[in-house]
Amino acid sequence: MSSITQKLTQKQQRFVDEYIISGNATQAAIKAGYSKKTAKQSGAENLAKPYLKAAIEKRNEEIKSEKTADMTEVMEYLTSVMRGEQTESVATAKGVYEDVEVSAKDRIKAAELIGKRHGAWTDKKVISGDVQIDVGMGDYDDED
């Protein structure tokens, strides 16, 4: 078994979980069950172990991917807004109305963002061709 894929003990797994929550190795060690006397040293030693560092990094990536929309999810949502498939609650002086279709303004904005993602409507101009530049390095008259 490689040191990166080593199975964590229950205490080490609790350390990883607590460290992700607090970012403090000493507090994580205490909450994981290490003695208060040795918590500072144990926390530092745990962070120095490659397989524990890898476990922390892996768990952070999992959390990040669970909480962060990727570009596919963003584009799917914008497309559903543009197509009028999304609804919203609208509060007016007469009350709150549920399941109101998104406005044309919101649909246009979604279409604009999708277009920008695909490179439409850019102000960038592409100019190609040969340009000859002459820099006058000839006779120089010094008339001071």
Helices and strands as residue ranges (DSSP letters): H 10-22, H 25-32, H 39-48, H 50-67, H 71-82, E 87-92, E 95-101, H 104-117
